[in-house]
Amino acid sequence: MAKTSTISARINTSDKKNAEAIFAKLGITASQAISLFYKQVHLRRGIPFAVELPNETTRAAILEARSGKGKTFDTVAELYEDLGI
């Protein structure tokens, strides 16, 4: 099917470059990625990923992680042990 519509959007240059580097690794173009996104919006009848504000617990965890506080582990086994898994 021939493409019949054009989309024009202004986005941050570094976001564009970062995304296009990932698209290249996936073997697709930016146009193909946008088409995939639009198709998923249509199929799911909405944005194809969660768009929500984190709750208070999640916000606190994000801030803790960004500040370098909290527990760290040298191996996955140590993490699992701490979690009791």
C-alpha positions in Angstrom: 0.0 0.0 0.0 1.4 3.4 -1.0 2.0 6.0 1.7 -0.4 8.9 1.2 0.0 11.1 4.3 2.9 13.1 5.7 3.6 13.8 9.3 5.7 16.7 10.5 6.8 17.0 14.1 9.5 18.9 16.0 11.4 16.9 18.5 14.6 17.2 20.5 17.6 16.5 18.2 19.3 14.1 20.7 16.0 12.1 21.2 15.8 11.8 17.4 19.4 10.6 17.0 19.1 8.1 20.0 15.8 6.7 18.6 17.1 6.4 15.1 20.2 4.5 16.3 17.9 2.0 17.9 15.8 1.8 14.8 18.9 1.1 12.8 19.8 -1.8 15.1 16.2 -3.1 14.6 16.6 -2.8 10.9 13.8 -0.3 10.4 13.5 3.4 9.4 12.0 6.2 11.5 9.1 6.2 9.0 8.5 2.5 9.6 8.7 3.0 13.4 6.1 5.7 13.2 3.9 3.5 11.1 4.2 0.7 13.6 3.2 3.1 16.4 0.2 4.4 14.5 -0.9 0.8 13.7 -0.6 -0.2 17.4 -2.7 2.9 18.4 -5.3 1.8 16.0 -5.3 -1.9 17.0 -5.3 -1.1 20.8 -7.6 1.9 20.5 -5.1 4.0 22.5 -1.5 4.6 23.3 0.3 1.2 23.1 2.1 1.7 26.4 1.3 3.0 29.9 1.2 6.8 30.2 0.7 7.5 33.9 2.2 9.4 36.8 4.0 7.2 39.3 2.5 6.8 42.7 4.2 8.1 45.8 6.1 4.8 46.5 7.4 4.7 43.0 8.4 8.4 43.0 10.3 7.9 46.2 12.1 4.8 44.8 13.0 6.8 41.6 14.4 9.7 43.7 16.4 7.2 45.9 17.9 5.5 42.8 18.8 8.7 41.1 20.5 10.0 44.3 22.6 6.8 44.5 21.1 5.8 47.9 19.6 2.5 48.7 20.9 -1.1 48.4 23.3 -2.2 45.8 24.4 -5.7 44.8 27.4 -7.1 43.1 25.6 -10.1 41.6 22.0 -11.1 40.7 22.4 -13.9 43.3 22.9 -11.3 46.0 19.8 -9.4 44.9 17.8 -12.6 44.9 19.1 -13.6 48.3 18.1 -10.2 49.7 14.6 -10.6 48.1 14.3 -14.1 49.5 14.0 -15.6 46.1 
